[in-house]
Amino acid sequence: MDFLVFLAAGATAYFAWRIVDQLPDVLYRLSEIQRDVAELRRRGESEDPNTDGEADD
């Protein structure tokens, strides 16, 4: 039983290490996505600044 607890603790530690190891890359990618979305929003606002949600007739 102690061996199974040891294996479970080892597996948990290994997966936690793998997740923490990947965090900088994930955070960088998220910041790049956020920057791209902000750029797309700015482009959309600059293309049609008079749009207030109503259709032109």
PyMOL Python script that loads the backbone (N, CA, C, O; Angstrom):
from pymol import cmd

cmd.read_pdbstr("""\
ATOM      1  N   MET A   1       0.827  -1.190   0.000  1.00  0.00           N
ATOM      2  CA  MET A   1       0.000   0.000   0.000  1.00  0.00           C
ATOM      3  C   MET A   1       0.872   1.256   0.000  1.00  0.00           C
ATOM      4  O   MET A   1       0.580   2.223  -0.703  1.00  0.00           O
ATOM      5  N   ASP A   2       1.941   1.231   0.792  1.00  0.00           N
ATOM      6  CA  ASP A   2       2.851   2.373   0.833  1.00  0.00           C
ATOM      7  C   ASP A   2       3.497   2.618  -0.533  1.00  0.00           C
ATOM      8  O   ASP A   2       3.748   3.760  -0.917  1.00  0.00           O
ATOM      9  N   PHE A   3       3.760   1.541  -1.249  1.00  0.00           N
ATOM     10  CA  PHE A   3       4.364   1.675  -2.575  1.00  0.00           C
ATOM     11  C   PHE A   3       3.411   2.383  -3.533  1.00  0.00           C
ATOM     12  O   PHE A   3       3.846   3.211  -4.333  1.00  0.00           O
ATOM     13  N   LEU A   4       2.115   2.069  -3.461  1.00  0.00           N
ATOM     14  CA  LEU A   4       1.139   2.743  -4.325  1.00  0.00           C
ATOM     15  C   LEU A   4       1.019   4.228  -3.983  1.00  0.00           C
ATOM     16  O   LEU A   4       0.868   5.062  -4.876  1.00  0.00           O
ATOM     17  N   VAL A   5       1.086   4.551  -2.712  1.00  0.00           N
ATOM     18  CA  VAL A   5       1.061   5.963  -2.297  1.00  0.00           C
ATOM     19  C   VAL A   5       2.311   6.661  -2.826  1.00  0.00           C
ATOM     20  O   VAL A   5       2.233   7.796  -3.297  1.00  0.00           O
ATOM     21  N   PHE A   6       3.448   6.002  -2.752  1.00  0.00           N
ATOM     22  CA  PHE A   6       4.693   6.560  -3.271  1.00  0.00           C
ATOM     23  C   PHE A   6       4.589   6.796  -4.780  1.00  0.00           C
ATOM     24  O   PHE A   6       4.994   7.850  -5.271  1.00  0.00           O
ATOM     25  N   LEU A   7       4.052   5.831  -5.509  1.00  0.00           N
ATOM     26  CA  LEU A   7       3.885   5.993  -6.956  1.00  0.00           C
ATOM     27  C   LEU A   7       2.927   7.136  -7.285  1.00  0.00           C
ATOM     28  O   LEU A   7       3.189   7.920  -8.198  1.00  0.00           O
ATOM     29  N   ALA A   8       1.829   7.237  -6.555  1.00  0.00           N
ATOM     30  CA  ALA A   8       0.869   8.312  -6.787  1.00  0.00           C
ATOM     31  C   ALA A   8       1.494   9.681  -6.502  1.00  0.00           C
ATOM     32  O   ALA A   8       1.288  10.630  -7.258  1.00  0.00           O
ATOM     33  N   ALA A   9       2.245   9.777  -5.428  1.00  0.00           N
ATOM     34  CA  ALA A   9       2.913  11.039  -5.092  1.00  0.00           C
ATOM     35  C   ALA A   9       3.966  11.386  -6.138  1.00  0.00           C
ATOM     36  O   ALA A   9       4.118  12.549  -6.510  1.00  0.00           O
ATOM     37  N   GLY A  10       4.679  10.391  -6.605  1.00  0.00           N
ATOM     38  CA  GLY A  10       5.681  10.616  -7.658  1.00  0.00           C
ATOM     39  C   GLY A  10       5.044  11.069  -8.958  1.00  0.00           C
ATOM     40  O   GLY A  10       5.544  11.981  -9.616  1.00  0.00           O
ATOM     41  N   ALA A  11       3.934  10.429  -9.332  1.00  0.00           N
ATOM     42  CA  ALA A  11       3.237  10.819 -10.558  1.00  0.00           C
ATOM     43  C   ALA A  11       2.683  12.236 -10.440  1.00  0.00           C
ATOM     44  O   ALA A  11       2.752  13.015 -11.390  1.00  0.00           O
ATOM     45  N   THR A  12       2.140  12.564  -9.283  1.00  0.00           N
ATOM     46  CA  THR A  12       1.613  13.911  -9.057  1.00  0.00           C
ATOM     47  C   THR A  12       2.729  14.945  -9.146  1.00  0.00           C
ATOM     48  O   THR A  12       2.557  15.996  -9.764  1.00  0.00           O
ATOM     49  N   ALA A  13       3.857  14.654  -8.539  1.00  0.00           N
ATOM     50  CA  ALA A  13       4.992  15.579  -8.586  1.00  0.00           C
ATOM     51  C   ALA A  13       5.499  15.737 -10.017  1.00  0.00           C
ATOM     52  O   ALA A  13       5.832  16.845 -10.439  1.00  0.00           O
ATOM     53  N   TYR A  14       5.558  14.640 -10.759  1.00  0.00           N
ATOM     54  CA  TYR A  14       6.026  14.691 -12.145  1.00  0.00           C
ATOM     55  C   TYR A  14       5.101  15.558 -12.992  1.00  0.00           C
ATOM     56  O   TYR A  14       5.575  16.417 -13.734  1.00  0.00           O
ATOM     57  N   PHE A  15       3.785  15.347 -12.894  1.00  0.00           N
ATOM     58  CA  PHE A  15       2.847  16.126 -13.700  1.00  0.00           C
ATOM     59  C   PHE A  15       2.834  17.595 -13.280  1.00  0.00           C
ATOM     60  O   PHE A  15       2.686  18.469 -14.134  1.00  0.00           O
ATOM     61  N   ALA A  16       2.983  17.884 -12.003  1.00  0.00           N
ATOM     62  CA  ALA A  16       3.066  19.271 -11.544  1.00  0.00           C
ATOM     63  C   ALA A  16       4.323  19.930 -12.116  1.00  0.00           C
ATOM     64  O   ALA A  16       4.279  21.084 -12.542  1.00  0.00           O
ATOM     65  N   TRP A  17       5.430  19.210 -12.127  1.00  0.00           N
ATOM     66  CA  TRP A  17       6.666  19.735 -12.693  1.00  0.00           C
ATOM     67  C   TRP A  17       6.509  20.021 -14.180  1.00  0.00           C
ATOM     68  O   TRP A  17       6.982  21.048 -14.666  1.00  0.00           O
ATOM     69  N   ARG A  18       5.843  19.113 -14.913  1.00  0.00           N
ATOM     70  CA  ARG A  18       5.649  19.310 -16.359  1.00  0.00           C
ATOM     71  C   ARG A  18       4.771  20.529 -16.626  1.00  0.00           C
ATOM     72  O   ARG A  18       5.033  21.285 -17.562  1.00  0.00           O
ATOM     73  N   ILE A  19       3.736  20.728 -15.817  1.00  0.00           N
ATOM     74  CA  ILE A  19       2.848  21.877 -15.996  1.00  0.00           C
ATOM     75  C   ILE A  19       3.614  23.170 -15.711  1.00  0.00           C
ATOM     76  O   ILE A  19       3.538  24.120 -16.490  1.00  0.00           O
ATOM     77  N   VAL A  20       4.343  23.208 -14.612  1.00  0.00           N
ATOM     78  CA  VAL A  20       5.104  24.410 -14.253  1.00  0.00           C
ATOM     79  C   VAL A  20       6.179  24.682 -15.295  1.00  0.00           C
ATOM     80  O   VAL A  20       6.489  25.841 -15.571  1.00  0.00           O
ATOM     81  N   ASP A  21       6.742  23.650 -15.870  1.00  0.00           N
ATOM     82  CA  ASP A  21       7.769  23.802 -16.891  1.00  0.00           C
ATOM     83  C   ASP A  21       7.205  24.462 -18.150  1.00  0.00           C
ATOM     84  O   ASP A  21       7.925  25.182 -18.842  1.00  0.00           O
ATOM     85  N   GLN A  22       5.944  24.228 -18.449  1.00  0.00           N
ATOM     86  CA  GLN A  22       5.323  24.770 -19.658  1.00  0.00           C
ATOM     87  C   GLN A  22       4.676  26.140 -19.460  1.00  0.00           C
ATOM     88  O   GLN A  22       4.296  26.776 -20.443  1.00  0.00           O
ATOM     89  N   LEU A  23       4.540  26.608 -18.228  1.00  0.00           N
ATOM     90  CA  LEU A  23       3.842  27.870 -17.950  1.00  0.00           C
ATOM     91  C   LEU A  23       4.413  29.083 -18.687  1.00  0.00           C
ATOM     92  O   LEU A  23       3.626  29.852 -19.239  1.00  0.00           O
ATOM     93  N   PRO A  24       5.711  29.302 -18.733  1.00  0.00           N
ATOM     94  CA  PRO A  24       6.206  30.490 -19.448  1.00  0.00           C
ATOM     95  C   PRO A  24       5.788  30.502 -20.913  1.00  0.00           C
ATOM     96  O   PRO A  24       5.426  31.553 -21.441  1.00  0.00           O
ATOM     97  N   ASP A  25       5.833  29.358 -21.573  1.00  0.00           N
ATOM     98  CA  ASP A  25       5.438  29.280 -22.974  1.00  0.00           C
ATOM     99  C   ASP A  25       3.947  29.555 -23.137  1.00  0.00           C
ATOM    100  O   ASP A  25       3.545  30.267 -24.058  1.00  0.00           O
ATOM    101  N   VAL A  26       3.133  29.005 -22.260  1.00  0.00           N
ATOM    102  CA  VAL A  26       1.683  29.216 -22.325  1.00  0.00           C
ATOM    103  C   VAL A  26       1.352  30.687 -22.084  1.00  0.00           C
ATOM    104  O   VAL A  26       0.521  31.258 -22.790  1.00  0.00           O
ATOM    105  N   LEU A  27       1.991  31.300 -21.101  1.00  0.00           N
ATOM    106  CA  LEU A  27       1.738  32.712 -20.818  1.00  0.00           C
ATOM    107  C   LEU A  27       2.159  33.587 -21.988  1.00  0.00           C
ATOM    108  O   LEU A  27       1.467  34.552 -22.312  1.00  0.00           O
ATOM    109  N   TYR A  28       3.274  33.271 -22.623  1.00  0.00           N
ATOM    110  CA  TYR A  28       3.715  34.033 -23.792  1.00  0.00           C
ATOM    111  C   TYR A  28       2.694  33.921 -24.921  1.00  0.00           C
ATOM    112  O   TYR A  28       2.346  34.920 -25.551  1.00  0.00           O
ATOM    113  N   ARG A  29       2.221  32.719 -25.172  1.00  0.00           N
ATOM    114  CA  ARG A  29       1.234  32.526 -26.240  1.00  0.00           C
ATOM    115  C   ARG A  29      -0.065  33.253 -25.931  1.00  0.00           C
ATOM    116  O   ARG A  29      -0.675  33.832 -26.830  1.00  0.00           O
ATOM    117  N   LEU A  30      -0.495  33.233 -24.689  1.00  0.00           N
ATOM    118  CA  LEU A  30      -1.711  33.960 -24.310  1.00  0.00           C
ATOM    119  C   LEU A  30      -1.540  35.461 -24.506  1.00  0.00           C
ATOM    120  O   LEU A  30      -2.468  36.135 -24.953  1.00  0.00           O
ATOM    121  N   SER A  31      -0.367  35.992 -24.178  1.00  0.00           N
ATOM    122  CA  SER A  31      -0.141  37.425 -24.369  1.00  0.00           C
ATOM    123  C   SER A  31      -0.130  37.772 -25.848  1.00  0.00           C
ATOM    124  O   SER A  31      -0.607  38.838 -26.236  1.00  0.00           O
ATOM    125  N   GLU A  32       0.409  36.884 -26.682  1.00  0.00           N
ATOM    126  CA  GLU A  32       0.395  37.127 -28.123  1.00  0.00           C
ATOM    127  C   GLU A  32      -1.036  37.110 -28.663  1.00  0.00           C
ATOM    128  O   GLU A  32      -1.392  37.939 -29.501  1.00  0.00           O
ATOM    129  N   ILE A  33      -1.849  36.181 -28.192  1.00  0.00           N
ATOM    130  CA  ILE A  33      -3.247  36.118 -28.620  1.00  0.00           C
ATOM    131  C   ILE A  33      -3.979  37.372 -28.178  1.00  0.00           C
ATOM    132  O   ILE A  33      -4.759  37.939 -28.943  1.00  0.00           O
ATOM    133  N   GLN A  34      -3.736  37.809 -26.952  1.00  0.00           N
ATOM    134  CA  GLN A  34      -4.379  39.022 -26.441  1.00  0.00           C
ATOM    135  C   GLN A  34      -3.967  40.234 -27.274  1.00  0.00           C
ATOM    136  O   GLN A  34      -4.802  41.091 -27.566  1.00  0.00           O
ATOM    137  N   ARG A  35      -2.712  40.318 -27.653  1.00  0.00           N
ATOM    138  CA  ARG A  35      -2.237  41.426 -28.481  1.00  0.00           C
ATOM    139  C   ARG A  35      -2.898  41.401 -29.853  1.00  0.00           C
ATOM    140  O   ARG A  35      -3.294  42.445 -30.371  1.00  0.00           O
ATOM    141  N   ASP A  36      -3.020  40.215 -30.445  1.00  0.00           N
ATOM    142  CA  ASP A  36      -3.661  40.096 -31.752  1.00  0.00           C
ATOM    143  C   ASP A  36      -5.132  40.470 -31.697  1.00  0.00           C
ATOM    144  O   ASP A  36      -5.634  41.134 -32.604  1.00  0.00           O
ATOM    145  N   VAL A  37      -5.826  40.057 -30.653  1.00  0.00           N
ATOM    146  CA  VAL A  37      -7.251  40.393 -30.510  1.00  0.00           C
ATOM    147  C   VAL A  37      -7.416  41.897 -30.338  1.00  0.00           C
ATOM    148  O   VAL A  37      -8.334  42.485 -30.910  1.00  0.00           O
ATOM    149  N   ALA A  38      -6.548  42.525 -29.565  1.00  0.00           N
ATOM    150  CA  ALA A  38      -6.624  43.975 -29.384  1.00  0.00           C
ATOM    151  C   ALA A  38      -6.377  44.697 -30.705  1.00  0.00           C
ATOM    152  O   ALA A  38      -7.028  45.701 -30.994  1.00  0.00           O
ATOM    153  N   GLU A  39      -5.452  44.199 -31.499  1.00  0.00           N
ATOM    154  CA  GLU A  39      -5.176  44.803 -32.802  1.00  0.00           C
ATOM    155  C   GLU A  39      -6.380  44.664 -33.731  1.00  0.00           C
ATOM    156  O   GLU A  39      -6.734  45.603 -34.443  1.00  0.00           O
ATOM    157  N   LEU A  40      -7.005  43.490 -33.721  1.00  0.00           N
ATOM    158  CA  LEU A  40      -8.199  43.295 -34.552  1.00  0.00           C
ATOM    159  C   LEU A  40      -9.332  44.217 -34.119  1.00  0.00           C
ATOM    160  O   LEU A  40     -10.053  44.752 -34.962  1.00  0.00           O
ATOM    161  N   ARG A  41      -9.494  44.405 -32.820  1.00  0.00           N
ATOM    162  CA  ARG A  41     -10.524  45.324 -32.322  1.00  0.00           C
ATOM    163  C   ARG A  41     -10.251  46.745 -32.775  1.00  0.00           C
ATOM    164  O   ARG A  41     -11.157  47.450 -33.218  1.00  0.00           O
ATOM    165  N   ARG A  42      -8.996  47.162 -32.662  1.00  0.00           N
ATOM    166  CA  ARG A  42      -8.641  48.519 -33.086  1.00  0.00           C
ATOM    167  C   ARG A  42      -8.900  48.701 -34.569  1.00  0.00           C
ATOM    168  O   ARG A  42      -9.397  49.744 -34.994  1.00  0.00           O
ATOM    169  N   ARG A  43      -8.563  47.683 -35.364  1.00  0.00           N
ATOM    170  CA  ARG A  43      -8.819  47.762 -36.803  1.00  0.00           C
ATOM    171  C   ARG A  43     -10.316  47.865 -37.082  1.00  0.00           C
ATOM    172  O   ARG A  43     -10.741  48.651 -37.929  1.00  0.00           O
ATOM    173  N   GLY A  44     -11.106  47.077 -36.375  1.00  0.00           N
ATOM    174  CA  GLY A  44     -12.551  47.108 -36.571  1.00  0.00           C
ATOM    175  C   GLY A  44     -13.147  48.442 -36.183  1.00  0.00           C
ATOM    176  O   GLY A  44     -14.054  48.933 -36.854  1.00  0.00           O
ATOM    177  N   GLU A  45     -12.659  49.034 -35.120  1.00  0.00           N
ATOM    178  CA  GLU A  45     -13.162  50.341 -34.693  1.00  0.00           C
ATOM    179  C   GLU A  45     -12.737  51.441 -35.654  1.00  0.00           C
ATOM    180  O   GLU A  45     -13.502  52.378 -35.885  1.00  0.00           O
ATOM    181  N   SER A  46     -11.547  51.353 -36.215  1.00  0.00           N
ATOM    182  CA  SER A  46     -11.072  52.404 -37.109  1.00  0.00           C
ATOM    183  C   SER A  46     -11.734  52.309 -38.487  1.00  0.00           C
ATOM    184  O   SER A  46     -11.834  53.317 -39.187  1.00  0.00           O
ATOM    185  N   GLU A  47     -12.182  51.134 -38.882  1.00  0.00           N
ATOM    186  CA  GLU A  47     -12.824  50.989 -40.187  1.00  0.00           C
ATOM    187  C   GLU A  47     -14.216  51.595 -40.209  1.00  0.00           C
ATOM    188  O   GLU A  47     -14.614  52.163 -41.226  1.00  0.00           O
ATOM    189  N   ASP A  48     -14.971  51.494 -39.117  1.00  0.00           N
ATOM    190  CA  ASP A  48     -16.337  51.996 -39.072  1.00  0.00           C
ATOM    191  C   ASP A  48     -16.598  52.667 -37.740  1.00  0.00           C
ATOM    192  O   ASP A  48     -17.258  52.086 -36.878  1.00  0.00           O
ATOM    193  N   PRO A  49     -16.089  53.891 -37.550  1.00  0.00           N
ATOM    194  CA  PRO A  49     -16.218  54.535 -36.245  1.00  0.00           C
ATOM    195  C   PRO A  49     -17.634  55.034 -35.932  1.00  0.00           C
ATOM    196  O   PRO A  49     -17.925  55.312 -34.769  1.00  0.00           O
ATOM    197  N   ASN A  50     -18.512  55.157 -36.909  1.00  0.00           N
ATOM    198  CA  ASN A  50     -19.849  55.681 -36.687  1.00  0.00           C
ATOM    199  C   ASN A  50     -20.880  54.611 -36.389  1.00  0.00           C
ATOM    200  O   ASN A  50     -22.065  54.923 -36.273  1.00  0.00           O
ATOM    201  N   THR A  51     -20.472  53.378 -36.264  1.00  0.00           N
ATOM    202  CA  THR A  51     -21.409  52.300 -35.997  1.00  0.00           C
ATOM    203  C   THR A  51     -21.772  52.300 -34.515  1.00  0.00           C
ATOM    204  O   THR A  51     -20.903  52.216 -33.647  1.00  0.00           O
ATOM    205  N   ASP A  52     -23.075  52.394 -34.244  1.00  0.00           N
ATOM    206  CA  ASP A  52     -23.535  52.344 -32.854  1.00  0.00           C
ATOM    207  C   ASP A  52     -24.556  51.238 -32.663  1.00  0.00           C
ATOM    208  O   ASP A  52     -25.395  51.310 -31.765  1.00  0.00           O
ATOM    209  N   GLY A  53     -24.489  50.226 -33.496  1.00  0.00           N
ATOM    210  CA  GLY A  53     -25.389  49.085 -33.344  1.00  0.00           C
ATOM    211  C   GLY A  53     -26.665  49.184 -34.140  1.00  0.00           C
ATOM    212  O   GLY A  53     -27.459  48.244 -34.128  1.00  0.00           O
ATOM    213  N   GLU A  54     -26.899  50.295 -34.839  1.00  0.00           N
ATOM    214  CA  GLU A  54     -28.114  50.433 -35.633  1.00  0.00           C
ATOM    215  C   GLU A  54     -27.785  50.304 -37.107  1.00  0.00           C
ATOM    216  O   GLU A  54     -26.729  50.746 -37.560  1.00  0.00           O
ATOM    217  N   ALA A  55     -28.693  49.698 -37.849  1.00  0.00           N
ATOM    218  CA  ALA A  55     -28.504  49.530 -39.281  1.00  0.00           C
ATOM    219  C   ALA A  55     -28.873  50.818 -40.005  1.00  0.00           C
ATOM    220  O   ALA A  55     -29.815  51.510 -39.620  1.00  0.00           O
ATOM    221  N   ASP A  56     -28.116  51.136 -41.065  1.00  0.00           N
ATOM    222  CA  ASP A  56     -28.416  52.325 -41.885  1.00  0.00           C
ATOM    223  C   ASP A  56     -29.524  51.988 -42.859  1.00  0.00           C
ATOM    224  O   ASP A  56     -29.509  50.929 -43.485  1.00  0.00           O
ATOM    225  N   ASP A  57     -30.486  52.889 -42.989  1.00  0.00           N
ATOM    226  CA  ASP A  57     -31.591  52.686 -43.955  1.00  0.00           C
ATOM    227  C   ASP A  57     -31.443  53.586 -45.141  1.00  0.00           C
ATOM    228  O   ASP A  57     -32.275  53.553 -46.048  1.00  0.00           O
TER     229      ASP A  57
END
""", "prot")
cmd.dss("prot")
cmd.show_as("cartoon", "prot")
cmd.util.cbc("prot")
cmd.orient("prot")
